[in-house]
Amino acid sequence: MQVAKWGNSLSVRLPIALVQKLGIAEGDQLQVVASVRRGTGATLAVRREPSKLERLQAMRKYRGVLGADFRFNRDEANAR
């Protein structure tokens, strides 16, 4: 990959193989994490952040139905 100047910032052009492997498209959010290992120098890990819709769909598996007689009790919920 080559680093290029883009305005006042630097940019990296991703190879198509990486784009396809990560399943990313224009507008997706990426997380880039640098790690330093002794003897091997610094490396970067890139992963695609899930979209809002993907996060919502993932949370749906935790959705439950409360009974009609359920009443939330703040004191009971916060009791330790």
Secondary structure per residue as TSV (DSSP state, phi and psi in degrees):
chain	resnum	aa	ss	phi	psi
A	1	M	-	360.0	150.1
A	2	Q	-	-116.6	136.6
A	3	V	E	-89.2	132.9
A	4	A	E	-130.5	159.2
A	5	K	E	-83.6	134.4
A	6	W	E	-136.6	97.8
A	7	G	T	65.5	-126.5
A	8	N	T	-93.4	4.6
A	9	S	E	-113.4	175.8
A	10	L	E	-110.5	149.8
A	11	S	E	-133.0	159.8
A	12	V	E	-127.4	130.4
A	13	R	-	-90.1	125.0
A	14	L	-	-87.9	137.0
A	15	P	-	-66.7	148.3
A	16	I	H	-59.9	-33.9
A	17	A	H	-61.4	-41.1
A	18	L	H	-69.4	-40.8
A	19	V	H	-59.9	-44.9
A	20	Q	H	-68.5	-40.1
A	21	K	H	-63.4	-41.1
A	22	L	H	-82.5	-15.4
A	23	G	T	68.0	38.1
A	24	I	-	-98.6	156.6
A	25	A	-	-140.3	170.2
A	26	E	T	-57.1	132.8
A	27	G	T	95.0	-14.0
A	28	D	-	-67.8	151.1
A	29	Q	-	-93.6	133.1
A	30	L	E	-115.5	150.7
A	31	Q	E	-114.0	123.3
A	32	V	E	-115.9	122.9
A	33	V	E	-121.6	128.6
A	34	A	E	-94.2	138.5
A	35	S	E	-133.9	144.4
A	36	V	E	-114.1	126.0
A	37	R	E	-116.7	140.8
A	38	R	T	-62.2	131.7
A	39	G	T	83.8	-23.4
A	40	T	T	-108.6	-8.6
A	41	G	E	83.9	-163.0
A	42	A	E	-90.7	145.6
A	43	T	E	-129.7	158.9
A	44	L	E	-118.0	139.4
A	45	A	E	-113.8	131.5
A	46	V	E	-120.1	131.8
A	47	R	E	-143.0	151.6
A	48	R	E	-83.6	131.7
A	49	E	-	-76.3	139.7
A	50	P	-	-65.4	147.1
A	51	S	-	-74.0	169.4
A	52	K	H	-59.7	-41.2
A	53	L	H	-64.6	-42.2
A	54	E	H	-64.0	-38.7
A	55	R	H	-66.4	-41.2
A	56	L	H	-62.9	-44.1
A	57	Q	H	-63.8	-36.7
A	58	A	H	-67.3	-35.0
A	59	M	H	-74.9	-22.9
A	60	R	G	-61.4	-26.8
A	61	K	G	-67.4	-17.6
A	62	Y	G	-92.8	-4.2
A	63	R	-	-69.3	134.9
A	64	G	-	-130.2	163.8
A	65	V	-	-108.3	126.8
A	66	L	-	-91.5	146.7
A	67	G	-	-64.6	158.8
A	68	A	T	-63.9	-26.4
A	69	D	T	-92.2	4.8
A	70	F	-	-70.1	134.5
A	71	R	-	-131.1	127.1
A	72	F	-	-75.4	130.2
A	73	N	-	-118.3	106.5
A	74	R	H	-60.2	-42.2
A	75	D	H	-63.0	-40.8
A	76	E	H	-68.3	-39.1
A	77	A	H	-66.5	-33.5
A	78	N	H	-96.5	-0.1
A	79	A	-	-70.5	136.5
A	80	R	-	-131.9	360.0
